[in-house]
Amino acid sequence: MGDNATPTDRLQPAQLGVFFVDAAMDEATPVPAGVKATVSVRALETPPDQPIPGLAGMVDESGGPVPATLDTSVTVPVFDGTVPVIGPPLRGDGWAAMEGCCADNTHPRRGVWSVDGRLLKFERYAIDFLGVDREGFAYRGDNTKEKDVGYRADVIAMADAEVVSVLDGQEENVIGEPQPERNLIEATGNHIVLDLGNGVYAFYGHLVPGSISVKEGDHVEKGAVVGRLGNNGQSTALHLHFHLMDNTNPALAESVPFEFDAFDLAGHATLEDVTYPPTPEPRTDEMPLSQTVVHFAGE
């Protein structure tokens, strides 16, 4: 609550603070069972050895007055389960993986939703796939969806799955024009949710209206075309929003990490340029990092 436009270490009354830590380890380092964090909070304008004036009469765990400085430690367990390994949601070359891991301040990674008293991060491991050509352009000429590199590209099932949810009928956005207010479900655009089993669901967002070729209850095989890539919902540029989650409803879900079974690491993208090494690097059982360009098998 309150102004969160600028990162800060000072919280105002009734303001909530969230901090994110990325821990990078080399392959030779054993993954710990947990990560311990100690947070120190100090009431401003109160001497460290004095009680907080606004909390007069209250006591801490020891029965004494609440001090101006509080130290709290918590050990966060490290996930040790099985990460789903899936096929690609798209085919062919030139897909820039934007706003994924481990970009810093992006809405998928740091977006926190407050739903029914719970703080949820349903996009934490999401990737926005943006089509780019060999020269690094996402479109040529004027920026209209028909000239976007990835417009109407096949969107495919990344595993054998059951279709549990479909939303269609939202018109394509006009690039550059103001967008209407939308609720959370409408913001995801025309979308599909697939049940992969074991409580894991795949989400595909921003599909061309009328292009979705499946319905609720259908069973799809890995590689089957389920729709075409568009630009609708809360979207300012044509892309496929893709992530895994632990609920059929994205508004009530936590994001689930995943790996693609195979792709070629082809380059690195920024908003200004794409850099391609001489030869793409084959990768298996990995998640593409943010601002990498990948090639998927197929045309």
ChimeraX commands (.cxc) that place a marker at each C-alpha (Angstrom):
marker #1 position 0.00,0.00,0.00 radius 0.5
marker #1 position 1.18,3.52,-0.69 radius 0.5
marker #1 position 3.59,4.85,-3.29 radius 0.5
marker #1 position 5.67,1.99,-4.72 radius 0.5
marker #1 position 7.02,3.72,-7.82 radius 0.5
marker #1 position 10.53,4.09,-6.40 radius 0.5
marker #1 position 12.44,1.31,-4.62 radius 0.5
marker #1 position 13.11,2.35,-1.04 radius 0.5
marker #1 position 14.18,0.99,2.33 radius 0.5
marker #1 position 11.77,3.30,4.18 radius 0.5
marker #1 position 8.14,2.37,4.71 radius 0.5
marker #1 position 5.38,4.78,5.61 radius 0.5
marker #1 position 2.49,3.86,7.93 radius 0.5
marker #1 position 0.31,1.09,6.42 radius 0.5
marker #1 position 2.86,0.52,3.66 radius 0.5
marker #1 position 3.97,-3.00,2.69 radius 0.5
marker #1 position 7.52,-3.84,1.62 radius 0.5
marker #1 position 8.64,-6.80,-0.49 radius 0.5
marker #1 position 12.24,-7.62,-1.37 radius 0.5
marker #1 position 13.58,-10.11,-3.90 radius 0.5
marker #1 position 16.90,-11.94,-3.79 radius 0.5
marker #1 position 18.49,-13.84,-6.68 radius 0.5
marker #1 position 21.15,-16.31,-5.54 radius 0.5
marker #1 position 23.43,-17.50,-8.36 radius 0.5
marker #1 position 25.51,-20.64,-7.80 radius 0.5
marker #1 position 27.86,-22.55,-10.05 radius 0.5
marker #1 position 27.16,-26.17,-10.90 radius 0.5
marker #1 position 29.73,-27.46,-8.40 radius 0.5
marker #1 position 27.99,-25.82,-5.43 radius 0.5
marker #1 position 25.44,-28.04,-3.67 radius 0.5
marker #1 position 22.01,-26.47,-3.49 radius 0.5
marker #1 position 21.20,-25.71,0.18 radius 0.5
marker #1 position 18.07,-27.00,1.88 radius 0.5
marker #1 position 17.11,-23.48,2.87 radius 0.5
marker #1 position 18.16,-19.85,2.78 radius 0.5
marker #1 position 18.21,-17.88,6.02 radius 0.5
marker #1 position 17.40,-14.19,5.91 radius 0.5
marker #1 position 17.59,-11.72,8.78 radius 0.5
marker #1 position 15.63,-8.51,8.42 radius 0.5
marker #1 position 16.29,-5.53,10.65 radius 0.5
marker #1 position 13.52,-2.94,10.95 radius 0.5
marker #1 position 14.02,0.35,12.80 radius 0.5
marker #1 position 11.44,2.95,13.69 radius 0.5
marker #1 position 12.63,6.27,12.30 radius 0.5
marker #1 position 13.28,9.21,14.63 radius 0.5
marker #1 position 13.38,6.91,17.66 radius 0.5
marker #1 position 16.66,6.15,19.46 radius 0.5
marker #1 position 17.58,2.45,19.04 radius 0.5
marker #1 position 17.49,1.81,22.81 radius 0.5
marker #1 position 14.10,3.45,23.37 radius 0.5
marker #1 position 10.58,2.06,22.95 radius 0.5
marker #1 position 8.48,3.25,20.03 radius 0.5
marker #1 position 6.25,6.11,21.29 radius 0.5
marker #1 position 3.30,5.10,19.14 radius 0.5
marker #1 position 3.29,1.61,20.70 radius 0.5
marker #1 position 3.17,2.69,24.32 radius 0.5
marker #1 position 1.61,0.00,26.48 radius 0.5
marker #1 position 2.39,-2.81,24.04 radius 0.5
marker #1 position 5.02,-5.45,24.81 radius 0.5
marker #1 position 7.26,-7.66,22.68 radius 0.5
marker #1 position 7.81,-11.41,23.05 radius 0.5
marker #1 position 9.96,-10.90,26.15 radius 0.5
marker #1 position 7.26,-8.87,27.90 radius 0.5
marker #1 position 9.12,-5.58,27.62 radius 0.5
marker #1 position 8.28,-2.46,25.58 radius 0.5
marker #1 position 8.50,-2.78,21.82 radius 0.5
marker #1 position 12.00,-1.58,20.89 radius 0.5
marker #1 position 12.77,0.83,18.06 radius 0.5
marker #1 position 14.82,-1.86,16.30 radius 0.5
marker #1 position 13.46,-5.32,15.54 radius 0.5
marker #1 position 15.54,-8.18,14.12 radius 0.5
marker #1 position 13.60,-11.07,12.59 radius 0.5
marker #1 position 15.12,-14.19,11.06 radius 0.5
marker #1 position 13.37,-16.67,8.79 radius 0.5
marker #1 position 14.64,-19.69,6.87 radius 0.5
marker #1 position 13.02,-20.09,3.47 radius 0.5
marker #1 position 13.06,-23.71,2.29 radius 0.5
marker #1 position 14.47,-24.34,-1.18 radius 0.5
marker #1 position 12.13,-26.17,-3.56 radius 0.5
marker #1 position 13.42,-29.72,-4.02 radius 0.5
marker #1 position 10.64,-31.19,-6.15 radius 0.5
marker #1 position 10.60,-32.15,-9.79 radius 0.5
marker #1 position 10.54,-29.29,-12.28 radius 0.5
marker #1 position 8.31,-30.02,-15.30 radius 0.5
marker #1 position 10.24,-30.54,-18.54 radius 0.5
marker #1 position 8.09,-29.53,-21.48 radius 0.5
marker #1 position 8.27,-28.91,-25.20 radius 0.5
marker #1 position 8.17,-25.43,-26.76 radius 0.5
marker #1 position 4.94,-23.41,-27.11 radius 0.5
marker #1 position 6.06,-22.09,-30.52 radius 0.5
marker #1 position 7.91,-23.31,-33.60 radius 0.5
marker #1 position 10.80,-21.99,-35.64 radius 0.5
marker #1 position 13.55,-19.42,-35.25 radius 0.5
marker #1 position 13.80,-16.00,-33.71 radius 0.5
marker #1 position 11.87,-15.90,-30.45 radius 0.5
marker #1 position 13.09,-13.32,-27.94 radius 0.5
marker #1 position 12.34,-14.45,-24.38 radius 0.5
marker #1 position 11.49,-11.18,-22.68 radius 0.5
marker #1 position 10.75,-10.32,-19.03 radius 0.5
marker #1 position 11.63,-13.80,-17.78 radius 0.5
marker #1 position 14.21,-15.01,-15.30 radius 0.5
marker #1 position 16.27,-13.30,-14.09 radius 0.5
marker #1 position 15.43,-9.80,-15.21 radius 0.5
marker #1 position 15.32,-7.27,-12.42 radius 0.5
marker #1 position 12.29,-5.02,-12.19 radius 0.5
marker #1 position 9.64,-6.42,-14.55 radius 0.5
marker #1 position 5.93,-6.88,-13.89 radius 0.5
marker #1 position 5.99,-10.70,-14.30 radius 0.5
marker #1 position 8.87,-11.25,-11.89 radius 0.5
marker #1 position 7.89,-8.67,-9.29 radius 0.5
marker #1 position 4.17,-8.46,-9.78 radius 0.5
marker #1 position 2.40,-9.37,-6.54 radius 0.5
marker #1 position -1.39,-9.75,-6.43 radius 0.5
marker #1 position -3.40,-9.48,-3.23 radius 0.5
marker #1 position -6.29,-11.96,-3.55 radius 0.5
marker #1 position -8.49,-12.97,-0.60 radius 0.5
marker #1 position -5.80,-12.09,1.91 radius 0.5
marker #1 position -3.02,-13.96,0.05 radius 0.5
marker #1 position -0.09,-12.48,-1.83 radius 0.5
marker #1 position 0.25,-14.37,-5.13 radius 0.5
marker #1 position 2.92,-14.21,-7.83 radius 0.5
marker #1 position 1.31,-16.07,-10.71 radius 0.5
marker #1 position 3.70,-14.67,-13.36 radius 0.5
marker #1 position 6.99,-15.17,-11.54 radius 0.5
marker #1 position 8.36,-17.67,-14.10 radius 0.5
marker #1 position 6.43,-16.33,-17.10 radius 0.5
marker #1 position 8.07,-15.55,-20.46 radius 0.5
marker #1 position 6.81,-13.13,-23.09 radius 0.5
marker #1 position 7.91,-14.52,-26.46 radius 0.5
marker #1 position 8.46,-11.79,-29.06 radius 0.5
marker #1 position 9.21,-12.70,-32.68 radius 0.5
marker #1 position 12.32,-11.03,-34.17 radius 0.5
marker #1 position 13.97,-11.36,-37.56 radius 0.5
marker #1 position 17.65,-11.95,-38.27 radius 0.5
marker #1 position 18.39,-8.22,-38.09 radius 0.5
marker #1 position 16.66,-7.95,-34.73 radius 0.5
marker #1 position 13.47,-6.23,-35.90 radius 0.5
marker #1 position 10.13,-7.18,-34.33 radius 0.5
marker #1 position 8.33,-5.42,-37.20 radius 0.5
marker #1 position 9.10,-3.63,-40.46 radius 0.5
marker #1 position 7.71,-0.29,-41.57 radius 0.5
marker #1 position 4.84,1.12,-39.54 radius 0.5
marker #1 position 4.13,-0.79,-36.35 radius 0.5
marker #1 position 0.91,-2.63,-37.17 radius 0.5
marker #1 position 0.20,-6.17,-36.12 radius 0.5
marker #1 position 0.13,-7.40,-39.72 radius 0.5
marker #1 position 3.80,-6.40,-40.07 radius 0.5
marker #1 position 4.94,-7.97,-36.80 radius 0.5
marker #1 position 7.36,-10.84,-37.31 radius 0.5
marker #1 position 5.40,-13.30,-35.18 radius 0.5
marker #1 position 1.85,-12.32,-36.11 radius 0.5
marker #1 position -0.43,-15.38,-36.50 radius 0.5
marker #1 position 2.42,-17.80,-35.79 radius 0.5
marker #1 position 1.32,-21.28,-34.74 radius 0.5
marker #1 position 0.98,-21.70,-30.99 radius 0.5
marker #1 position 1.38,-25.35,-30.04 radius 0.5
marker #1 position 0.75,-27.67,-27.11 radius 0.5
marker #1 position 3.97,-28.21,-25.18 radius 0.5
marker #1 position 2.83,-31.60,-23.82 radius 0.5
marker #1 position -0.02,-34.06,-24.02 radius 0.5
marker #1 position -2.74,-32.33,-22.03 radius 0.5
marker #1 position -6.43,-31.66,-21.45 radius 0.5
marker #1 position -7.97,-28.26,-22.23 radius 0.5
marker #1 position -9.58,-26.91,-19.06 radius 0.5
marker #1 position -10.26,-23.27,-19.96 radius 0.5
marker #1 position -10.67,-21.15,-23.10 radius 0.5
marker #1 position -11.40,-17.44,-23.45 radius 0.5
marker #1 position -11.96,-16.00,-26.94 radius 0.5
marker #1 position -13.64,-13.02,-28.55 radius 0.5
marker #1 position -11.42,-10.13,-27.46 radius 0.5
marker #1 position -10.51,-7.95,-30.41 radius 0.5
marker #1 position -6.92,-7.17,-31.34 radius 0.5
marker #1 position -5.41,-4.00,-29.90 radius 0.5
marker #1 position -4.62,-1.04,-32.12 radius 0.5
marker #1 position -0.96,-0.37,-31.44 radius 0.5
marker #1 position -0.34,3.10,-30.06 radius 0.5
marker #1 position -3.94,3.78,-29.01 radius 0.5
marker #1 position -5.10,3.93,-25.36 radius 0.5
marker #1 position -6.42,0.66,-23.98 radius 0.5
marker #1 position -9.67,0.31,-22.00 radius 0.5
marker #1 position -9.77,-0.75,-18.38 radius 0.5
marker #1 position -9.86,-4.53,-17.98 radius 0.5
marker #1 position -10.35,-6.96,-15.14 radius 0.5
marker #1 position -7.67,-9.54,-14.40 radius 0.5
marker #1 position -9.13,-12.24,-16.66 radius 0.5
marker #1 position -9.65,-9.84,-19.59 radius 0.5
marker #1 position -6.09,-8.53,-19.16 radius 0.5
marker #1 position -4.73,-11.91,-20.22 radius 0.5
marker #1 position -6.47,-11.59,-23.59 radius 0.5
marker #1 position -7.75,-14.57,-25.54 radius 0.5
marker #1 position -6.17,-17.51,-23.78 radius 0.5
marker #1 position -6.01,-21.25,-23.21 radius 0.5
marker #1 position -5.28,-23.23,-20.03 radius 0.5
marker #1 position -4.03,-26.82,-20.36 radius 0.5
marker #1 position -3.98,-29.41,-17.59 radius 0.5
marker #1 position -0.60,-31.19,-17.56 radius 0.5
marker #1 position -1.44,-33.39,-14.58 radius 0.5
marker #1 position 0.03,-33.41,-11.06 radius 0.5
marker #1 position -1.59,-30.06,-10.29 radius 0.5
marker #1 position 0.29,-28.15,-13.00 radius 0.5
marker #1 position -1.41,-26.05,-15.68 radius 0.5
marker #1 position -0.03,-24.24,-18.75 radius 0.5
marker #1 position -1.26,-20.78,-19.69 radius 0.5
marker #1 position -1.12,-19.27,-23.21 radius 0.5
marker #1 position -2.18,-15.62,-23.52 radius 0.5
marker #1 position -2.92,-13.04,-26.29 radius 0.5
marker #1 position -4.14,-15.36,-29.08 radius 0.5
marker #1 position -5.76,-14.09,-32.29 radius 0.5
marker #1 position -9.55,-13.92,-31.88 radius 0.5
marker #1 position -11.21,-16.84,-33.62 radius 0.5
marker #1 position -7.94,-18.74,-34.02 radius 0.5
marker #1 position -8.27,-21.00,-30.99 radius 0.5
marker #1 position -8.85,-24.50,-32.38 radius 0.5
marker #1 position -9.64,-26.32,-29.12 radius 0.5
marker #1 position -12.43,-26.25,-26.55 radius 0.5
marker #1 position -12.80,-27.19,-22.91 radius 0.5
marker #1 position -12.58,-30.95,-22.43 radius 0.5
marker #1 position -10.49,-31.61,-25.54 radius 0.5
marker #1 position -7.35,-33.73,-25.28 radius 0.5
marker #1 position -4.37,-32.41,-27.24 radius 0.5
marker #1 position -1.10,-34.05,-28.16 radius 0.5
marker #1 position 2.30,-32.44,-27.83 radius 0.5
marker #1 position 3.01,-30.29,-30.90 radius 0.5
marker #1 position -0.64,-29.83,-31.91 radius 0.5
marker #1 position -1.63,-26.32,-33.01 radius 0.5
marker #1 position -4.02,-24.77,-30.46 radius 0.5
marker #1 position -4.17,-21.18,-31.72 radius 0.5
marker #1 position -2.29,-18.33,-33.36 radius 0.5
marker #1 position -0.21,-15.54,-31.89 radius 0.5
marker #1 position -1.97,-12.17,-31.58 radius 0.5
marker #1 position -2.08,-8.94,-29.61 radius 0.5
marker #1 position -5.07,-8.45,-27.32 radius 0.5
marker #1 position -5.80,-8.02,-23.64 radius 0.5
marker #1 position -3.33,-5.95,-21.63 radius 0.5
marker #1 position -0.65,-5.90,-24.31 radius 0.5
marker #1 position 1.28,-3.11,-25.99 radius 0.5
marker #1 position 3.16,-5.32,-28.46 radius 0.5
marker #1 position 2.50,-8.63,-30.16 radius 0.5
marker #1 position 3.79,-11.51,-28.04 radius 0.5
marker #1 position 2.87,-14.86,-26.52 radius 0.5
marker #1 position 2.56,-14.79,-22.76 radius 0.5
marker #1 position 3.42,-18.27,-21.45 radius 0.5
marker #1 position 3.77,-19.70,-17.98 radius 0.5
marker #1 position 2.96,-22.71,-15.80 radius 0.5
marker #1 position 0.85,-22.38,-12.66 radius 0.5
marker #1 position -0.73,-24.42,-9.87 radius 0.5
marker #1 position -4.37,-23.45,-10.46 radius 0.5
marker #1 position -6.73,-23.35,-13.43 radius 0.5
marker #1 position -7.53,-19.71,-12.60 radius 0.5
marker #1 position -4.52,-17.41,-13.04 radius 0.5
marker #1 position -5.99,-14.97,-10.53 radius 0.5
marker #1 position -5.66,-17.62,-7.81 radius 0.5
marker #1 position -2.41,-19.28,-8.91 radius 0.5
marker #1 position 1.24,-19.35,-8.00 radius 0.5
marker #1 position 3.73,-19.61,-10.84 radius 0.5
marker #1 position 5.55,-22.92,-11.37 radius 0.5
marker #1 position 9.15,-23.14,-12.70 radius 0.5
marker #1 position 9.77,-25.23,-15.81 radius 0.5
marker #1 position 12.39,-26.28,-18.34 radius 0.5
marker #1 position 12.17,-26.75,-22.10 radius 0.5
marker #1 position 13.38,-30.12,-23.30 radius 0.5
marker #1 position 15.37,-28.57,-26.17 radius 0.5
marker #1 position 16.09,-25.26,-27.88 radius 0.5
marker #1 position 18.97,-23.42,-29.51 radius 0.5
marker #1 position 20.36,-20.37,-27.75 radius 0.5
marker #1 position 20.75,-18.07,-30.76 radius 0.5
marker #1 position 21.39,-14.58,-29.43 radius 0.5
marker #1 position 20.79,-11.82,-26.91 radius 0.5
marker #1 position 18.23,-9.06,-27.26 radius 0.5
marker #1 position 17.77,-5.54,-25.92 radius 0.5
marker #1 position 15.16,-2.97,-26.85 radius 0.5
marker #1 position 17.66,-1.51,-29.31 radius 0.5
marker #1 position 19.47,-4.47,-30.84 radius 0.5
marker #1 position 19.91,-8.24,-31.12 radius 0.5
marker #1 position 23.38,-9.81,-31.03 radius 0.5
marker #1 position 23.85,-13.20,-32.68 radius 0.5
marker #1 position 26.94,-15.38,-32.08 radius 0.5
marker #1 position 28.31,-17.23,-35.12 radius 0.5
marker #1 position 26.64,-20.52,-34.17 radius 0.5
marker #1 position 23.54,-21.21,-32.06 radius 0.5
marker #1 position 24.21,-23.27,-28.94 radius 0.5
marker #1 position 22.01,-26.36,-28.40 radius 0.5
marker #1 position 20.48,-26.43,-24.91 radius 0.5
marker #1 position 18.47,-29.14,-23.17 radius 0.5
marker #1 position 16.42,-29.12,-19.98 radius 0.5
marker #1 position 16.81,-25.39,-19.39 radius 0.5
marker #1 position 14.71,-22.28,-19.00 radius 0.5
marker #1 position 15.77,-19.47,-21.38 radius 0.5
marker #1 position 16.90,-16.41,-19.46 radius 0.5
marker #1 position 15.37,-13.03,-20.09 radius 0.5
marker #1 position 16.47,-11.19,-23.24 radius 0.5
marker #1 position 17.84,-14.30,-24.94 radius 0.5
marker #1 position 16.81,-15.24,-28.47 radius 0.5
marker #1 position 15.97,-18.90,-28.96 radius 0.5
marker #1 position 15.22,-21.18,-31.90 radius 0.5
marker #1 position 12.67,-23.95,-31.51 radius 0.5
marker #1 position 12.43,-27.01,-33.73 radius 0.5
marker #1 position 9.92,-26.98,-36.59 radius 0.5
marker #1 position 8.83,-24.40,-39.12 radius 0.5
marker link #1:1,2 radius 0.2
marker link #1:2,3 radius 0.2
marker link #1:3,4 radius 0.2
marker link #1:4,5 radius 0.2
marker link #1:5,6 radius 0.2
marker link #1:6,7 radius 0.2
marker link #1:7,8 radius 0.2
marker link #1:8,9 radius 0.2
marker link #1:9,10 radius 0.2
marker link #1:10,11 radius 0.2
marker link #1:11,12 radius 0.2
marker link #1:12,13 radius 0.2
marker link #1:13,14 radius 0.2
marker link #1:14,15 radius 0.2
marker link #1:15,16 radius 0.2
marker link #1:16,17 radius 0.2
marker link #1:17,18 radius 0.2
marker link #1:18,19 radius 0.2
marker link #1:19,20 radius 0.2
marker link #1:20,21 radius 0.2
marker link #1:21,22 radius 0.2
marker link #1:22,23 radius 0.2
marker link #1:23,24 radius 0.2
marker link #1:24,25 radius 0.2
marker link #1:25,26 radius 0.2
marker link #1:26,27 radius 0.2
marker link #1:27,28 radius 0.2
marker link #1:28,29 radius 0.2
marker link #1:29,30 radius 0.2
marker link #1:30,31 radius 0.2
marker link #1:31,32 radius 0.2
marker link #1:32,33 radius 0.2
marker link #1:33,34 radius 0.2
marker link #1:34,35 radius 0.2
marker link #1:35,36 radius 0.2
marker link #1:36,37 radius 0.2
marker link #1:37,38 radius 0.2
marker link #1:38,39 radius 0.2
marker link #1:39,40 radius 0.2
marker link #1:40,41 radius 0.2
marker link #1:41,42 radius 0.2
marker link #1:42,43 radius 0.2
marker link #1:43,44 radius 0.2
marker link #1:44,45 radius 0.2
marker link #1:45,46 radius 0.2
marker link #1:46,47 radius 0.2
marker link #1:47,48 radius 0.2
marker link #1:48,49 radius 0.2
marker link #1:49,50 radius 0.2
marker link #1:50,51 radius 0.2
marker link #1:51,52 radius 0.2
marker link #1:52,53 radius 0.2
marker link #1:53,54 radius 0.2
marker link #1:54,55 radius 0.2
marker link #1:55,56 radius 0.2
marker link #1:56,57 radius 0.2
marker link #1:57,58 radius 0.2
marker link #1:58,59 radius 0.2
marker link #1:59,60 radius 0.2
marker link #1:60,61 radius 0.2
marker link #1:61,62 radius 0.2
marker link #1:62,63 radius 0.2
marker link #1:63,64 radius 0.2
marker link #1:64,65 radius 0.2
marker link #1:65,66 radius 0.2
marker link #1:66,67 radius 0.2
marker link #1:67,68 radius 0.2
marker link #1:68,69 radius 0.2
marker link #1:69,70 radius 0.2
marker link #1:70,71 radius 0.2
marker link #1:71,72 radius 0.2
marker link #1:72,73 radius 0.2
marker link #1:73,74 radius 0.2
marker link #1:74,75 radius 0.2
marker link #1:75,76 radius 0.2
marker link #1:76,77 radius 0.2
marker link #1:77,78 radius 0.2
marker link #1:78,79 radius 0.2
marker link #1:79,80 radius 0.2
marker link #1:80,81 radius 0.2
marker link #1:81,82 radius 0.2
marker link #1:82,83 radius 0.2
marker link #1:83,84 radius 0.2
marker link #1:84,85 radius 0.2
marker link #1:85,86 radius 0.2
marker link #1:86,87 radius 0.2
marker link #1:87,88 radius 0.2
marker link #1:88,89 radius 0.2
marker link #1:89,90 radius 0.2
marker link #1:90,91 radius 0.2
marker link #1:91,92 radius 0.2
marker link #1:92,93 radius 0.2
marker link #1:93,94 radius 0.2
marker link #1:94,95 radius 0.2
marker link #1:95,96 radius 0.2
marker link #1:96,97 radius 0.2
marker link #1:97,98 radius 0.2
marker link #1:98,99 radius 0.2
marker link #1:99,100 radius 0.2
marker link #1:100,101 radius 0.2
marker link #1:101,102 radius 0.2
marker link #1:102,103 radius 0.2
marker link #1:103,104 radius 0.2
marker link #1:104,105 radius 0.2
marker link #1:105,106 radius 0.2
marker link #1:106,107 radius 0.2
marker link #1:107,108 radius 0.2
marker link #1:108,109 radius 0.2
marker link #1:109,110 radius 0.2
marker link #1:110,111 radius 0.2
marker link #1:111,112 radius 0.2
marker link #1:112,113 radius 0.2
marker link #1:113,114 radius 0.2
marker link #1:114,115 radius 0.2
marker link #1:115,116 radius 0.2
marker link #1:116,117 radius 0.2
marker link #1:117,118 radius 0.2
marker link #1:118,119 radius 0.2
marker link #1:119,120 radius 0.2
marker link #1:120,121 radius 0.2
marker link #1:121,122 radius 0.2
marker link #1:122,123 radius 0.2
marker link #1:123,124 radius 0.2
marker link #1:124,125 radius 0.2
marker link #1:125,126 radius 0.2
marker link #1:126,127 radius 0.2
marker link #1:127,128 radius 0.2
marker link #1:128,129 radius 0.2
marker link #1:129,130 radius 0.2
marker link #1:130,131 radius 0.2
marker link #1:131,132 radius 0.2
marker link #1:132,133 radius 0.2
marker link #1:133,134 radius 0.2
marker link #1:134,135 radius 0.2
marker link #1:135,136 radius 0.2
marker link #1:136,137 radius 0.2
marker link #1:137,138 radius 0.2
marker link #1:138,139 radius 0.2
marker link #1:139,140 radius 0.2
marker link #1:140,141 radius 0.2
marker link #1:141,142 radius 0.2
marker link #1:142,143 radius 0.2
marker link #1:143,144 radius 0.2
marker link #1:144,145 radius 0.2
marker link #1:145,146 radius 0.2
marker link #1:146,147 radius 0.2
marker link #1:147,148 radius 0.2
marker link #1:148,149 radius 0.2
marker link #1:149,150 radius 0.2
marker link #1:150,151 radius 0.2
marker link #1:151,152 radius 0.2
marker link #1:152,153 radius 0.2
marker link #1:153,154 radius 0.2
marker link #1:154,155 radius 0.2
marker link #1:155,156 radius 0.2
marker link #1:156,157 radius 0.2
marker link #1:157,158 radius 0.2
marker link #1:158,159 radius 0.2
marker link #1:159,160 radius 0.2
marker link #1:160,161 radius 0.2
marker link #1:161,162 radius 0.2
marker link #1:162,163 radius 0.2
marker link #1:163,164 radius 0.2
marker link #1:164,165 radius 0.2
marker link #1:165,166 radius 0.2
marker link #1:166,167 radius 0.2
marker link #1:167,168 radius 0.2
marker link #1:168,169 radius 0.2
marker link #1:169,170 radius 0.2
marker link #1:170,171 radius 0.2
marker link #1:171,172 radius 0.2
marker link #1:172,173 radius 0.2
marker link #1:173,174 radius 0.2
marker link #1:174,175 radius 0.2
marker link #1:175,176 radius 0.2
marker link #1:176,177 radius 0.2
marker link #1:177,178 radius 0.2
marker link #1:178,179 radius 0.2
marker link #1:179,180 radius 0.2
marker link #1:180,181 radius 0.2
marker link #1:181,182 radius 0.2
marker link #1:182,183 radius 0.2
marker link #1:183,184 radius 0.2
marker link #1:184,185 radius 0.2
marker link #1:185,186 radius 0.2
marker link #1:186,187 radius 0.2
marker link #1:187,188 radius 0.2
marker link #1:188,189 radius 0.2
marker link #1:189,190 radius 0.2
marker link #1:190,191 radius 0.2
marker link #1:191,192 radius 0.2
marker link #1:192,193 radius 0.2
marker link #1:193,194 radius 0.2
marker link #1:194,195 radius 0.2
marker link #1:195,196 radius 0.2
marker link #1:196,197 radius 0.2
marker link #1:197,198 radius 0.2
marker link #1:198,199 radius 0.2
marker link #1:199,200 radius 0.2
marker link #1:200,201 radius 0.2
marker link #1:201,202 radius 0.2
marker link #1:202,203 radius 0.2
marker link #1:203,204 radius 0.2
marker link #1:204,205 radius 0.2
marker link #1:205,206 radius 0.2
marker link #1:206,207 radius 0.2
marker link #1:207,208 radius 0.2
marker link #1:208,209 radius 0.2
marker link #1:209,210 radius 0.2
marker link #1:210,211 radius 0.2
marker link #1:211,212 radius 0.2
marker link #1:212,213 radius 0.2
marker link #1:213,214 radius 0.2
marker link #1:214,215 radius 0.2
marker link #1:215,216 radius 0.2
marker link #1:216,217 radius 0.2
marker link #1:217,218 radius 0.2
marker link #1:218,219 radius 0.2
marker link #1:219,220 radius 0.2
marker link #1:220,221 radius 0.2
marker link #1:221,222 radius 0.2
marker link #1:222,223 radius 0.2
marker link #1:223,224 radius 0.2
marker link #1:224,225 radius 0.2
marker link #1:225,226 radius 0.2
marker link #1:226,227 radius 0.2
marker link #1:227,228 radius 0.2
marker link #1:228,229 radius 0.2
marker link #1:229,230 radius 0.2
marker link #1:230,231 radius 0.2
marker link #1:231,232 radius 0.2
marker link #1:232,233 radius 0.2
marker link #1:233,234 radius 0.2
marker link #1:234,235 radius 0.2
marker link #1:235,236 radius 0.2
marker link #1:236,237 radius 0.2
marker link #1:237,238 radius 0.2
marker link #1:238,239 radius 0.2
marker link #1:239,240 radius 0.2
marker link #1:240,241 radius 0.2
marker link #1:241,242 radius 0.2
marker link #1:242,243 radius 0.2
marker link #1:243,244 radius 0.2
marker link #1:244,245 radius 0.2
marker link #1:245,246 radius 0.2
marker link #1:246,247 radius 0.2
marker link #1:247,248 radius 0.2
marker link #1:248,249 radius 0.2
marker link #1:249,250 radius 0.2
marker link #1:250,251 radius 0.2
marker link #1:251,252 radius 0.2
marker link #1:252,253 radius 0.2
marker link #1:253,254 radius 0.2
marker link #1:254,255 radius 0.2
marker link #1:255,256 radius 0.2
marker link #1:256,257 radius 0.2
marker link #1:257,258 radius 0.2
marker link #1:258,259 radius 0.2
marker link #1:259,260 radius 0.2
marker link #1:260,261 radius 0.2
marker link #1:261,262 radius 0.2
marker link #1:262,263 radius 0.2
marker link #1:263,264 radius 0.2
marker link #1:264,265 radius 0.2
marker link #1:265,266 radius 0.2
marker link #1:266,267 radius 0.2
marker link #1:267,268 radius 0.2
marker link #1:268,269 radius 0.2
marker link #1:269,270 radius 0.2
marker link #1:270,271 radius 0.2
marker link #1:271,272 radius 0.2
marker link #1:272,273 radius 0.2
marker link #1:273,274 radius 0.2
marker link #1:274,275 radius 0.2
marker link #1:275,276 radius 0.2
marker link #1:276,277 radius 0.2
marker link #1:277,278 radius 0.2
marker link #1:278,279 radius 0.2
marker link #1:279,280 radius 0.2
marker link #1:280,281 radius 0.2
marker link #1:281,282 radius 0.2
marker link #1:282,283 radius 0.2
marker link #1:283,284 radius 0.2
marker link #1:284,285 radius 0.2
marker link #1:285,286 radius 0.2
marker link #1:286,287 radius 0.2
marker link #1:287,288 radius 0.2
marker link #1:288,289 radius 0.2
marker link #1:289,290 radius 0.2
marker link #1:290,291 radius 0.2
marker link #1:291,292 radius 0.2
marker link #1:292,293 radius 0.2
marker link #1:293,294 radius 0.2
marker link #1:294,295 radius 0.2
marker link #1:295,296 radius 0.2
marker link #1:296,297 radius 0.2
marker link #1:297,298 radius 0.2
marker link #1:298,299 radius 0.2
view
